[in-house]
């Protein structure tokens, strides 16, 4: 079994410069884009949705938190199922659910209905993120896995780079409901590409043979692994800071600084450019310096950027520029943390890559839901609540990364 896997992995890695591997990176990047596109495209419409449904900033922000929670639960659900039943059929099921619930979001008649449909939309979209990460583990190993994960994220970032800008103009021309119809159409495109462009990477002979109950019980073993837990904490808190940014900036930029909703996408896109730049750098250098060093470097960068953001929000230094600049570097830091922390977490679990990837993704969106809700509930009309939460997340991520330095991978043998 191990020999067969080594032969397969070696063969794929030898194609890393060929069109086949490039196509896989593009395809997986597109399928993993459900979360950023679903979150970012409707961000400019948050104040408008709140006014239409007569909801407070905190109540409107719950449409984001519901998505984070649904996405976390979705990954916990789809990951083990893809280990047992295969990657491809679970991806198809998740995408179909996403298509249907995106349409239901567009037809919502109350803020409560929108919150509920957003959770279900995220439940379906979670399949794309967690299963694509498992597919990378199926096909690649070690620092090569971290490199491919990084380039896959680079492709994924093309979505959020344009999504808020598109969402702002769609809001202006057609209203916020049209945004969700577009998301439903995006799901249809992904479904067609998935059906005709992706083969199964977890064949029947390698699928988990345990009962479904024991498959889900495998989460307990994952949480006993010190390396996995440190990866979860480091990546989870760094991402929580990102979600605090996602939850807070529509109100901070549009209401506090007076940025037009259609112009919000340009500021948001600037930070996505940061993600892409640092993701590209990570992909180029990770095989030279190693995934663990990149995680520690990224966590240190996140902590410093968060503290600088808090200082700017507290003193008013630089006004809007004083907020945008440290956020640029904070989001760039998450590029170094996420792909490498995922690769380190799944490294010792060839037979349960979906389960471990699910735990990692769920921790990100679980922490993100908490941070995003906190920003919404603490929002006082200033950037301070958002900045304080981002700074705290960066510092905790840095402290967690120091534990990762001393960790060793657990090698799964069965």
C-alpha positions as CSV (number, residue, x, y, z in Angstrom):
1,X,0.0,0.0,0.0
2,X,2.7,2.5,1.0
3,X,4.8,1.6,-2.1
4,X,1.8,2.2,-4.4
5,X,1.2,5.5,-2.8
6,X,4.8,6.6,-3.0
7,X,4.9,5.6,-6.7
8,X,1.7,7.6,-7.3
9,X,2.9,10.7,-5.4
10,X,6.3,10.6,-7.2
11,X,4.6,10.4,-10.6
12,X,2.4,13.4,-9.9
13,X,5.2,15.5,-8.4
14,X,7.2,14.8,-11.6
15,X,4.4,16.5,-13.5
16,X,4.5,19.6,-11.3
17,X,5.7,21.8,-14.1
18,X,3.3,20.2,-16.7
19,X,-0.1,21.3,-17.8
20,X,-1.8,18.5,-15.8
21,X,-0.6,19.7,-12.5
22,X,-1.4,23.3,-13.5
23,X,-4.9,22.3,-14.4
24,X,-5.4,20.6,-11.0
25,X,-4.2,23.7,-9.2
26,X,-6.6,25.9,-11.1
27,X,-9.5,23.5,-10.7
28,X,-9.0,23.0,-6.9
29,X,-8.5,26.7,-6.4
30,X,-11.8,27.4,-8.1
31,X,-13.7,24.8,-6.0
32,X,-12.1,26.1,-2.8
33,X,-13.3,29.7,-3.6
34,X,-16.9,29.2,-2.3
35,X,-16.1,30.7,1.1
36,X,-14.3,33.9,0.1
37,X,-16.7,34.6,-2.8
38,X,-19.8,33.9,-0.7
39,X,-18.5,36.2,2.1
40,X,-16.9,39.0,0.1
41,X,-19.3,39.6,-2.7
42,X,-22.1,40.7,-0.4
43,X,-20.0,42.7,2.1
44,X,-20.8,46.1,0.5
45,X,-24.5,45.3,0.9
46,X,-24.5,44.7,4.7
47,X,-25.6,48.2,5.7
48,X,-28.2,48.2,2.9
49,X,-29.6,44.8,4.1
50,X,-29.7,46.1,7.7
51,X,-31.8,49.1,6.6
52,X,-34.2,47.0,4.5
53,X,-34.9,44.5,7.3
54,X,-34.7,47.2,10.1
55,X,-31.9,45.3,11.7
56,X,-29.0,46.6,13.8
57,X,-25.4,46.3,12.8
58,X,-25.0,43.4,15.2
59,X,-28.1,41.7,13.9
60,X,-27.0,42.2,10.3
61,X,-23.6,40.9,11.1
62,X,-25.2,37.6,12.2
63,X,-25.6,36.7,8.6
64,X,-21.8,36.5,8.5
65,X,-21.5,34.6,11.8
66,X,-24.2,32.1,10.6
67,X,-22.1,31.5,7.5
68,X,-19.0,31.0,9.5
69,X,-20.7,28.5,11.8
70,X,-22.3,26.7,8.9
71,X,-19.0,26.5,7.1
72,X,-17.3,25.1,10.2
73,X,-19.9,22.4,10.6
74,X,-20.0,21.7,6.9
75,X,-16.3,20.9,6.9
76,X,-16.6,18.6,9.9
77,X,-19.4,16.8,8.0
78,X,-17.8,16.5,4.6
79,X,-14.2,15.7,5.5
80,X,-14.8,12.3,7.1
81,X,-17.4,11.4,4.5
82,X,-14.9,12.0,1.8
83,X,-12.5,9.7,3.5
84,X,-15.0,7.0,3.6
85,X,-17.0,7.5,0.3
86,X,-14.6,9.3,-1.9
87,X,-13.8,13.0,-2.7
88,X,-15.8,13.4,-5.9
89,X,-19.3,12.3,-4.9
90,X,-19.2,14.4,-1.7
91,X,-18.1,17.5,-3.7
92,X,-21.0,17.0,-6.0
93,X,-23.5,16.8,-3.1
94,X,-22.0,19.9,-1.4
95,X,-22.1,22.0,-4.6
96,X,-25.7,21.1,-5.3
97,X,-26.7,22.1,-1.8
98,X,-24.8,25.4,-2.2
99,X,-26.7,26.2,-5.5
100,X,-30.1,25.6,-4.0
101,X,-29.5,27.6,-0.8
102,X,-27.9,30.5,-2.6
103,X,-31.2,30.9,-4.5
104,X,-33.1,30.7,-1.2
105,X,-30.9,33.5,0.2
106,X,-31.9,35.7,-2.7
107,X,-35.6,35.1,-1.9
108,X,-35.3,35.8,1.9
109,X,-38.2,37.9,3.3
110,X,-36.6,38.7,6.7
111,X,-33.2,39.0,8.4
112,X,-33.9,35.7,10.3
113,X,-34.6,33.8,7.1
114,X,-31.4,35.2,5.5
115,X,-29.4,34.1,8.6
116,X,-30.8,30.6,8.4
117,X,-30.3,30.2,4.6
118,X,-26.8,31.6,4.9
119,X,-25.9,28.8,7.4
120,X,-27.3,26.2,5.0
121,X,-25.4,27.8,2.1
122,X,-22.2,27.6,4.0
123,X,-22.9,23.9,4.9
124,X,-22.9,23.1,1.2
125,X,-19.9,25.4,0.4
126,X,-17.8,23.7,3.1
127,X,-17.4,20.7,0.9
128,X,-15.3,22.7,-1.6
129,X,-12.8,23.9,0.9
130,X,-12.2,20.8,3.0
131,X,-12.2,18.3,0.2
132,X,-9.9,20.2,-2.1
133,X,-7.3,20.3,0.8
134,X,-7.7,16.5,1.2
135,X,-7.2,16.1,-2.5
136,X,-3.9,17.9,-2.3
137,X,-2.8,15.5,0.5
138,X,-3.9,12.6,-1.7
139,X,-1.6,13.7,-4.6
140,X,1.3,15.4,-2.9
141,X,3.3,15.2,0.3
142,X,5.7,17.2,2.6
143,X,6.8,20.7,1.6
144,X,5.6,20.0,-1.9
145,X,2.1,19.7,-0.5
146,X,2.5,23.1,1.2
147,X,3.7,24.6,-2.1
148,X,0.8,23.3,-4.1
149,X,-1.6,24.4,-1.3
150,X,-0.1,27.9,-1.5
151,X,-0.5,28.1,-5.3
152,X,-4.1,26.8,-5.0
153,X,-4.8,29.6,-2.5
154,X,-3.3,32.0,-5.0
155,X,-5.9,30.9,-7.6
156,X,-8.7,31.1,-4.9
157,X,-7.7,34.7,-4.1
158,X,-8.7,35.8,-7.6
159,X,-12.3,35.5,-6.4
160,X,-12.3,37.8,-3.4
161,X,-10.0,40.2,-5.3
162,X,-13.0,41.0,-7.6
163,X,-16.0,39.8,-5.5
164,X,-16.5,43.0,-3.3
165,X,-16.0,45.2,-6.3
166,X,-18.5,43.2,-8.3
167,X,-20.8,43.1,-5.3
168,X,-20.7,46.9,-4.9
169,X,-21.8,47.6,-8.5
170,X,-24.4,44.8,-8.5
171,X,-25.8,46.3,-5.3
172,X,-25.9,49.7,-7.0
173,X,-27.5,48.5,-10.2
174,X,-29.7,45.5,-9.3
175,X,-30.0,45.3,-5.5
176,X,-28.5,43.0,-3.0
177,X,-30.6,40.0,-3.9
178,X,-29.0,39.8,-7.3
179,X,-25.7,39.0,-5.6
180,X,-27.1,35.7,-4.3
181,X,-28.4,34.8,-7.7
182,X,-24.9,35.3,-9.1
183,X,-23.5,33.0,-6.4
184,X,-26.0,30.4,-7.3
185,X,-24.9,30.7,-10.9
186,X,-21.3,30.4,-9.8
187,X,-22.2,27.1,-8.1
188,X,-23.7,25.8,-11.3
189,X,-20.5,26.6,-13.2
190,X,-18.4,24.8,-10.6
191,X,-20.7,21.8,-10.7
192,X,-20.2,21.4,-14.5
193,X,-16.5,21.7,-14.2
194,X,-16.4,19.2,-11.3
195,X,-18.5,16.6,-13.2
196,X,-16.3,16.8,-16.3
197,X,-12.9,17.9,-15.0
198,X,-12.0,16.1,-11.8
199,X,-11.2,12.4,-11.2
200,X,-11.4,10.6,-7.9
201,X,-8.2,11.0,-5.9
202,X,-9.3,8.7,-3.0
203,X,-10.0,5.3,-4.8
204,X,-12.1,2.6,-3.2
205,X,-9.1,0.6,-2.0
206,X,-7.8,3.6,0.0
207,X,-11.1,4.7,1.4
208,X,-11.7,4.4,5.1
209,X,-13.3,1.0,5.8
210,X,-14.5,1.8,9.3
211,X,-18.2,2.3,10.2
212,X,-19.5,5.8,9.8
213,X,-19.7,6.2,13.6
214,X,-16.1,5.3,14.0
215,X,-15.2,7.6,11.1
216,X,-16.6,10.6,13.0
217,X,-15.1,9.3,16.2
218,X,-11.7,9.7,14.6
219,X,-11.9,13.4,15.5
220,X,-11.1,12.4,19.1
221,X,-7.7,11.0,18.0
222,X,-6.9,14.1,16.0
223,X,-7.4,16.3,19.0
224,X,-4.9,14.2,20.9
225,X,-2.1,15.0,18.4
226,X,0.0,17.9,19.8
227,X,1.2,19.1,16.4
228,X,-2.3,19.2,15.0
229,X,-3.6,21.1,18.0
230,X,-0.9,23.7,17.7
231,X,-1.5,24.1,14.0
232,X,-5.2,24.6,14.8
233,X,-4.5,27.3,17.3
234,X,-2.0,29.1,15.2
235,X,-4.0,29.0,12.0
236,X,-7.4,29.4,13.8
237,X,-6.5,32.6,15.7
238,X,-4.8,34.2,12.7
239,X,-7.9,33.5,10.6
240,X,-10.1,34.8,13.4
241,X,-8.4,38.1,13.0
242,X,-9.1,38.0,9.2
243,X,-12.8,37.4,9.9
244,X,-12.8,40.3,12.4
245,X,-11.5,42.4,9.5
246,X,-14.2,41.0,7.2
247,X,-17.0,41.7,9.7
248,X,-15.8,45.1,10.7
249,X,-14.6,46.9,7.6
250,X,-18.0,47.3,5.9
251,X,-19.1,49.4,8.8
252,X,-15.7,51.0,9.6
253,X,-15.0,52.0,5.9
254,X,-18.5,52.9,4.8
255,X,-20.1,54.4,7.9
256,X,-17.1,55.7,9.9
257,X,-14.8,56.9,7.0
258,X,-17.7,57.6,4.5
259,X,-16.4,55.3,1.8
260,X,-19.0,54.7,-1.0
261,X,-20.3,51.0,-1.1
262,X,-19.2,50.6,-4.7
263,X,-15.7,51.9,-3.7
264,X,-15.4,49.5,-0.8
265,X,-14.3,46.8,-3.2
266,X,-11.2,48.7,-4.1
267,X,-10.0,48.9,-0.5
268,X,-10.9,45.2,0.0
269,X,-9.2,44.3,-3.2
270,X,-6.0,46.0,-2.0
271,X,-5.8,43.5,0.9
272,X,-6.5,40.6,-1.4
273,X,-3.5,41.7,-3.5
274,X,-1.5,41.4,-0.2
275,X,-2.8,37.9,0.2
276,X,-1.8,37.0,-3.4
277,X,1.7,38.6,-3.1
278,X,2.6,36.8,0.1
279,X,1.0,33.6,-1.1
280,X,3.2,33.7,-4.2
281,X,6.3,34.4,-2.1
282,X,5.4,31.5,0.2
283,X,5.0,29.1,-2.7
284,X,8.4,30.1,-4.0
285,X,10.3,29.8,-0.7
286,X,8.6,27.2,1.4
287,X,10.5,24.2,-0.1
288,X,13.7,26.1,0.7
289,X,13.0,27.1,4.3
290,X,10.3,24.7,5.3
291,X,6.7,25.0,6.3
292,X,7.3,25.3,10.0
293,X,9.6,28.4,9.7
294,X,7.1,30.1,7.4
295,X,4.3,29.5,10.0
296,X,6.3,31.1,12.7
297,X,7.3,34.1,10.5
298,X,3.7,34.6,9.5
299,X,2.5,34.6,13.1
300,X,5.1,37.2,14.1
301,X,4.1,39.4,11.2
302,X,0.4,39.1,12.1
303,X,1.1,40.0,15.8
304,X,3.2,43.1,14.8
305,X,0.6,44.2,12.2
306,X,-2.3,43.8,14.7
307,X,-0.5,45.9,17.3
308,X,0.2,48.6,14.7
309,X,-3.5,48.6,13.7
310,X,-4.6,48.9,17.4
311,X,-2.3,51.9,17.8
312,X,-3.6,53.6,14.7
313,X,-7.2,53.0,15.7
314,X,-6.6,54.3,19.3
315,X,-4.7,57.5,18.3
316,X,-6.3,58.2,14.9
317,X,-2.8,58.2,13.3
318,X,-3.1,58.2,9.5
319,X,-6.9,58.2,9.5
320,X,-8.1,55.7,6.8
321,X,-4.5,55.0,5.6
322,X,-3.5,54.2,9.2
323,X,-6.1,51.4,9.2
324,X,-5.6,50.1,5.7
325,X,-1.8,49.8,5.9
326,X,-1.4,47.4,8.9
327,X,-4.4,45.4,7.6
328,X,-2.5,44.9,4.3
329,X,0.4,43.2,6.2
330,X,-1.9,41.3,8.6
331,X,-3.7,39.6,5.7
332,X,-0.4,39.0,4.0
333,X,0.8,37.2,7.1
334,X,-2.2,34.8,7.0
335,X,-0.9,33.6,3.6
336,X,2.3,32.3,5.3
337,X,0.3,30.7,8.2
338,X,-2.6,28.9,6.6
339,X,-1.3,26.8,3.7
340,X,1.7,25.7,5.7
341,X,-0.2,25.0,8.9
342,X,-2.6,22.8,6.9
343,X,0.2,20.9,5.3
344,X,1.9,20.3,8.7
345,X,-1.4,19.2,10.2
346,X,-2.3,16.6,7.6
347,X,1.3,15.4,7.0
348,X,1.0,12.3,9.2
349,X,-2.5,11.3,8.2
350,X,-2.6,9.9,4.6
351,X,-5.7,7.8,5.4
352,X,-7.6,10.5,7.2
353,X,-6.5,13.7,5.4
354,X,-10.2,14.7,5.0
355,X,-10.8,14.4,8.7
356,X,-7.8,16.4,9.7
357,X,-8.5,19.1,7.0
358,X,-12.0,19.3,8.3
359,X,-10.9,19.9,11.9
360,X,-8.5,22.6,10.6
361,X,-11.1,24.3,8.5
362,X,-13.8,24.1,11.2
363,X,-11.4,25.7,13.8
364,X,-10.8,28.6,11.4
365,X,-14.4,29.3,10.8
366,X,-15.4,28.5,14.4
367,X,-12.9,31.1,15.7
368,X,-13.9,33.4,12.9
369,X,-17.6,33.2,13.9
370,X,-16.6,34.2,17.5
371,X,-14.4,37.0,16.4
372,X,-16.9,38.3,13.8
373,X,-19.8,38.2,16.3
374,X,-17.7,40.0,18.9
375,X,-16.9,42.8,16.4
376,X,-20.6,43.2,15.5
377,X,-21.7,43.2,19.2
378,X,-18.9,45.6,20.3
379,X,-19.2,47.9,17.4
380,X,-19.4,51.5,18.8
381,X,-19.1,53.5,15.5
382,X,-15.3,53.5,15.6
383,X,-12.5,51.1,14.4
384,X,-11.4,50.3,18.0
385,X,-13.4,47.0,18.5
386,X,-12.2,45.6,15.2
387,X,-8.6,46.6,15.8
388,X,-8.5,45.3,19.4
389,X,-9.8,41.8,18.3
390,X,-7.4,41.6,15.4
391,X,-4.4,42.5,17.6
392,X,-5.4,39.9,20.2
393,X,-5.8,37.2,17.5
394,X,-2.3,38.0,16.1
395,X,-0.6,37.8,19.4
396,X,-2.3,34.5,20.4
397,X,-1.4,33.1,17.0
398,X,2.3,34.0,17.6
399,X,2.3,32.4,21.1
400,X,0.7,29.2,19.6
401,X,3.3,29.1,16.8
402,X,6.1,28.8,19.5
403,X,4.5,25.5,20.6
404,X,4.6,24.3,17.0
405,X,8.3,24.7,16.9
406,X,8.7,21.8,19.4
407,X,6.1,19.6,17.8
408,X,6.8,16.4,15.8
409,X,4.4,14.8,13.3
410,X,2.4,11.7,14.3
411,X,2.6,9.1,11.5
412,X,-0.7,7.3,10.9
413,X,-0.2,3.6,10.1
414,X,-3.8,2.5,9.8
